[in-house]
Amino acid sequence: MITTTHRHRPARRRRAGRPNDRRYGENDRRYGERGSREIDPMYRPTRREMRAMGKFEARELSDALFRRLAELPPEDSRSSYVRGTVIELNMPLVRFVAARFRHRPEELDDILQVGTIGLIKAVDGFDPDRGVEFVTYAIPTIAGEIKRFFRDTSWPLRVPRSVQERYLAAARASDRLEQDLGRLPDTAELAEELHVTEAEAAEGLDAGRLCRCDSLDSLRDDESDETGSALINRLGCCDPELELAELRVAARPFIGRLPERELTVLLLRFWGGLTQSEIAVEIGVSQMHVSRILTATLTGLREQIEGGTRGTTDTARD
């Protein structure tokens, strides 16, 4: 009978200050020379390495890249390479800040794009010699850029910034006064709290109505009498026939005084819908003659209507 024995190999220790060799390979590309603990500032990790990289490892690499970026002149091609590496390495900060605004109606992709602009501004404005971590500087910069995007684009109508700020101040003051008074404050109390005039306080409150607009296709509330009807179905409109009513009344006596041939041509053209050629066949004249009859008739009617309307107006003034 043959028996086999298994020999347990001792676990290989990891090098101090170096990542797991099985993950990154024997010679980690982040370090300049084998055995050295100095990070190569020209190293650019792949996306797979970024996902596997821990928070402290990414921060260590980012600090090294910032020190290298401060040493390079802006016109150097290596400066652009290092800057792009820093931006790509800190993209998780953008996703972290954007997650705070998931409740907003804007698309998350738009928020991420604006947050990326904030990250680029943070990278360009960061000074590693101040002794502040980049995360401490970058997160407020990214959040401020996103909030600026909401302020400039979330209003359906274009409102001046001063009016927007007045609305925000009025909303905060109204909440405070409501807690203190136990009721909604009036305009005078709100103006006194904000140290502004009543007109300015009222303008701030009215600006809040521009933050949200209802769709014309939105349905009525369940509490209303006409539940389910869209707003567009309840809006009135101008009747186009109403504008012509006065002209019809003014033109009727003049049309009644037209000769029979002119009246026939006028009726066939505008009430019968016939063309000039069809009218010419109907009354036995040429198309050119029909055109002349229509031109003369309409010109005479226009002059008589305008003269009659002008005379009526003068009489009313007297």
C-alpha positions in Angstrom: 0.0 0.0 0.0 1.4 3.4 -1.0 0.8 6.4 1.2 1.5 9.9 0.3 2.2 12.8 2.6 1.5 16.4 1.9 4.1 19.0 2.9 2.7 22.3 3.9 4.7 25.2 2.5 5.0 28.2 4.7 3.0 31.3 3.5 5.1 33.8 1.7 5.4 37.1 3.5 4.5 40.3 1.8 7.1 43.0 1.5 6.7 46.0 3.7 5.2 48.9 1.9 4.5 46.9 -1.2 1.2 45.5 -2.5 0.5 41.9 -2.9 2.8 40.5 -5.6 0.1 38.1 -6.8 -2.1 41.1 -7.7 0.4 43.4 -9.2 3.2 41.1 -10.2 6.8 40.6 -8.9 7.9 44.0 -10.2 5.2 46.5 -9.3 5.1 49.1 -12.0 4.3 51.8 -9.5 7.8 51.7 -8.1 10.8 52.9 -9.9 13.3 50.1 -9.1 12.8 46.7 -7.5 13.1 47.0 -3.8 12.6 50.7 -3.8 9.6 52.3 -1.9 9.5 55.5 -4.0 6.5 55.6 -6.3 7.3 56.3 -10.0 5.5 59.6 -10.7 5.2 58.7 -14.4 3.3 55.5 -13.7 -0.3 55.4 -15.0 -2.4 52.5 -13.6 -4.8 50.6 -15.7 -8.6 50.6 -15.0 -8.3 47.1 -13.5 -5.5 48.2 -11.2 -7.5 51.3 -10.1 -10.5 49.1 -9.2 -8.3 46.8 -7.2 -6.3 49.6 -5.6 -7.2 50.4 -2.0 -8.1 53.9 -0.7 -4.7 54.5 1.0 -2.8 53.2 -1.9 -4.6 55.5 -4.3 -4.1 58.4 -2.0 -0.4 57.7 -1.7 0.0 57.5 -5.5 -2.1 60.7 -5.9 0.2 62.6 -3.5 3.3 61.5 -5.4 1.7 62.6 -8.7 0.8 66.0 -7.3 4.4 66.5 -6.1 5.6 65.6 -9.6 3.0 67.8 -11.2 4.2 70.8 -9.2 7.7 70.3 -10.4 6.9 70.2 -14.1 6.2 73.3 -16.1 2.7 73.6 -17.7 4.1 73.5 -21.2 5.8 70.2 -20.6 4.1 67.2 -22.3 4.7 65.1 -19.1 2.7 67.6 -17.1 -0.4 66.9 -19.2 0.2 63.1 -18.8 0.5 63.4 -15.0 -2.5 65.7 -14.7 -4.7 63.2 -16.7 -3.5 60.4 -14.4 -4.4 62.4 -11.3 -7.9 63.2 -12.6 -8.6 59.6 -13.6 -7.3 58.3 -10.3 -9.6 60.6 -8.3 -12.8 59.9 -10.3 -14.3 57.9 -7.4 -14.6 61.3 -5.5 -16.9 62.5 -8.2 -19.1 59.4 -7.9 -19.1 59.8 -4.1 -20.3 63.4 -4.2 -22.8 62.8 -7.0 -24.5 60.1 -5.0 -25.6 62.8 -2.6 -27.8 64.3 -5.3 -29.6 61.2 -6.5 -32.9 62.6 -5.3 -32.7 65.5 -7.8 -34.7 65.3 -11.0 -31.6 65.8 -13.2 -30.0 62.8 -14.8 -27.1 61.3 -12.9 -24.9 61.3 -16.0 -25.3 65.1 -16.2 -24.4 65.4 -12.5 -21.3 63.2 -13.0 -20.2 65.3 -16.0 -20.5 68.5 -14.0 -18.7 66.9 -11.0 -15.9 65.9 -13.3 -15.5 69.6 -14.3 -15.3 70.4 -10.5 -12.6 67.7 -10.1 -10.5 69.2 -12.9 -10.8 72.6 -11.3 -9.7 71.1 -8.0 -6.7 69.4 -9.6 -5.6 72.6 -11.2 -6.1 74.7 -8.1 -4.6 72.3 -5.5 -1.4 73.3 -3.8 0.4 70.3 -2.1 2.7 72.6 -0.2 -0.2 73.9 2.0 -0.2 70.7 3.9 -3.9 69.9 3.2 -5.0 66.6 1.8 -6.5 66.7 -1.7 -9.7 65.0 -0.6 -10.4 67.9 1.8 -10.0 70.4 -1.0 -11.6 68.4 -3.8 -14.9 67.4 -2.2 -16.2 71.0 -1.5 -15.0 72.1 -5.0 -16.9 69.2 -6.7 -20.0 69.8 -4.6 -19.9 73.5 -5.3 -19.7 73.0 -9.0 -22.7 70.6 -8.9 -24.7 73.1 -6.8 -23.8 75.9 -9.2 -25.2 73.7 -12.0 -28.5 73.2 -10.2 -28.7 77.0 -9.5 -28.1 77.9 -13.1 -30.1 75.2 -14.9 -32.8 73.9 -12.6 -35.1 76.9 -12.9 -37.5 76.6 -15.8 -37.4 80.3 -16.4 -34.3 82.5 -16.5 -34.2 84.4 -13.2 -31.5 86.8 -12.1 -29.2 85.5 -9.4 -30.1 88.2 -7.0 -33.8 87.1 -7.2 -32.8 83.4 -6.7 -30.7 84.3 -3.6 -33.6 86.4 -2.3 -36.0 83.5 -2.7 -33.6 81.1 -0.8 -33.2 83.6 2.0 -37.0 84.1 2.2 -37.6 80.4 2.3 -35.2 79.9 5.1 -36.5 82.9 7.1 -40.1 81.7 6.6 -39.2 78.3 8.0 -37.6 79.9 11.1 -40.5 82.2 11.7 -43.0 79.5 11.3 -41.3 77.5 14.0 -41.2 80.5 16.3 -44.7 81.9 15.6 -46.6 78.6 15.1 -48.0 80.0 11.9 -46.9 81.2 8.5 -45.4 84.7 8.7 -46.9 87.5 6.7 -44.9 89.7 4.3 -44.2 92.4 6.9 -42.7 90.0 9.4 -40.7 88.3 6.7 -39.3 91.7 5.6 -38.4 92.6 9.1 -36.5 89.3 9.6 -34.6 89.7 6.3 -34.0 93.5 6.9 -35.5 94.3 3.4 -38.6 96.1 2.2 -41.9 94.4 1.9 -41.7 94.6 -1.9 -38.4 92.8 -1.9 -39.7 90.1 0.5 -42.8 89.6 -1.7 -40.6 89.3 -4.8 -38.6 86.6 -3.1 -41.7 84.6 -2.3 -43.1 85.1 -5.8 -39.9 83.8 -7.3 -40.5 80.4 -5.6 -43.3 79.8 -8.0 -40.9 79.7 -10.9 -39.0 76.8 -9.5 -41.7 74.3 -10.4 -43.9 74.4 -13.5 -46.8 72.1 -14.1 -47.2 70.4 -17.4 -50.3 71.3 -19.5 -51.0 67.6 -19.7 -51.0 67.1 -16.0 -54.2 65.8 -14.5 -56.2 67.5 -11.8 -55.9 66.5 -8.1 -58.3 63.9 -6.7 -59.8 66.5 -4.5 -61.1 68.6 -7.4 -64.5 68.3 -9.0 -63.1 67.5 -12.5 -60.8 64.6 -11.5 -58.6 63.3 -14.3 -59.1 66.2 -16.8 -55.9 67.7 -18.2 -55.0 71.4 -17.7 -54.8 72.0 -21.4 -58.4 70.9 -21.8 -59.5 73.6 -19.3 -57.7 76.5 -20.8 -59.6 79.0 -23.0 -58.4 80.3 -26.3 -59.2 83.2 -28.6 -62.0 82.4 -31.1 -60.6 83.3 -34.6 -64.1 84.0 -35.8 -64.6 86.7 -33.1 -62.1 89.0 -34.9 -64.1 88.7 -38.1 -67.5 89.4 -36.5 -67.1 93.2 -36.6 -66.0 93.1 -40.2 -68.9 90.9 -41.2 -71.3 93.4 -39.6 -69.6 96.3 -41.3 -69.4 94.7 -44.7 -73.0 93.3 -44.9 -74.7 96.6 -46.0 -72.0 97.2 -48.7 -72.2 93.7 -50.0 -76.0 94.1 -50.4 -75.5 97.1 -52.6 -73.2 95.3 -55.1 -74.3 94.6 -58.7 -75.6 91.1 -59.4 -72.5 90.0 -61.4 -70.0 91.3 -58.8 -72.0 89.7 -56.0 -72.2 86.4 -57.9 -68.4 86.4 -58.5 -67.8 87.2 -54.8 -70.1 84.4 -53.5 -68.6 81.8 -55.9 -65.1 82.7 -54.9 -65.3 83.0 -51.1 -68.4 81.0 -50.2 -68.4 78.5 -53.0 -64.6 77.9 -53.0 -64.3 78.0 -56.8 -61.2 79.1 -58.6 -61.1 82.0 -61.0 -61.1 79.6 -64.0 -64.1 77.8 -62.7 -66.0 81.1 -62.1 -65.1 82.2 -65.6 -66.8 79.0 -67.1 -69.7 79.5 -64.7 -70.6 83.0 -65.8 -69.3 82.9 -69.4 -66.3 85.3 -69.2 -62.5 85.0 -69.3 -60.4 84.2 -66.3 -58.7 87.6 -66.6 -62.0 89.4 -66.5 -62.9 87.5 -63.3 -59.7 88.6 -61.8 -60.4 92.2 -62.6 -63.9 92.0 -61.2 -62.6 90.5 -57.9 -59.9 93.1 -57.6 -62.3 96.0 -58.2 -65.0 94.6 -55.9 -62.6 93.9 -53.0 -60.9 97.3 -53.3 -64.3 99.1 -53.3 -65.5 97.1 -50.3 -62.3 97.8 -48.4 -62.6 101.6 -49.0 -66.2 101.7 -48.0 -65.7 99.6 -44.9 -62.7 101.7 -43.8 -64.5 104.9 -44.5 -67.7 103.8 -42.7 -65.7 102.6 -39.7 -63.8 105.9 -39.6 -67.0 107.9 -39.8 -68.6 105.8 -37.0 -65.6 106.5 -34.8 -65.6 110.2 -35.5 -69.4 110.3 -34.7 -68.8 108.5 -31.4 -66.1 111.0 -30.4 -68.4 113.9 -31.1 
